[in-house]
Amino acid sequence: MVDAKAVHRRGPCIGVDIGGTSTRVGLFQLLDSADFVLIDKFLTYQSYEQQIQNIITSIQSTGLKEFAGIGVSIAGRIVKDGRSVIVAPNLTEYVGKPFAQDLADQFGCSVRLAHDAVCGLLAEKKFGHMRNFERCAYLTVSTGTGAAIQLSKASTTLTSSIEIGHQILDGNSRVCLCGQVGCLETFTGGKQIELRYGRSPAQITDSAFWEIFCDKLALGLVNLAMLTRIDAVAISGAIALNQPPLLTLLQKKVNAIMRRASLELSFAVLGENAPLVGAALLLEVSEDFILH
Ligand SMILES: [Zn+2]
């Protein structure tokens, strides 16, 4: 997947993972392993200016002068050209700001941005179980329900962010935070669950709740498999990672629906580090092969 147009400057790389709650900054000496040194972790600032300044300060704290590049994973949708954020319900002040340019001006190196699910998928594809599949996806079950798919043939690989959480489920009359009626995320999004039940998913132990949760998510995954013909999904995100039994239950429900194809589910091998590792990996994938 390494492309001729990708970055080949010498020096370490920086990966930044900006979640709705916290931000982590990692230093990568090489991109041929998932190993990194965690430079900093801080609560994500809602203010764009404060957030950029904190990222800059973190990177400067390494004392290094030259970087091969900086890759940033963001819990939000990125503009087609990969330079700024276009939709981020939890980071609204970042929308339209010159994110990539501001970091590039500061450090004089290549800067790449992508949706966190795209980054997670790049990491799982290179270092996890997804390396065995030409058509695969990465699903994050967290505050929201996000995903990315990757379709490959020979030397061409397209990775695309998709709106899995906002697919419509028949018969669902719940209003989603996005404004649509019937979205999958009304059942699986951490924020929407908390608003509806007054408790975070981690505090819900009722097995009937998790049965319905998995019923809906299984439908969403089977729809995804039918529309894209993906063969496997790496699952991550706080809700999924905190509920180990969820994987078996979800696989059982997926298997019960599908007839002429199958979908192999597994937890992301890199767990919560996948988006951070994948952020750095953006630097070896041409922008032409990422559909934001
Ligand atoms: Zn929605």
Boltz pocket constraint, residues with backbone or C-beta under 6 A from the ligand:
constraints:
  - pocket:
      binder: B
      contacts: [[A, 165], [A, 166], [A, 176], [A, 177], [A, 178], [A, 179], [A, 180], [A, 183], [A, 185]]
      max_distance: 6.0
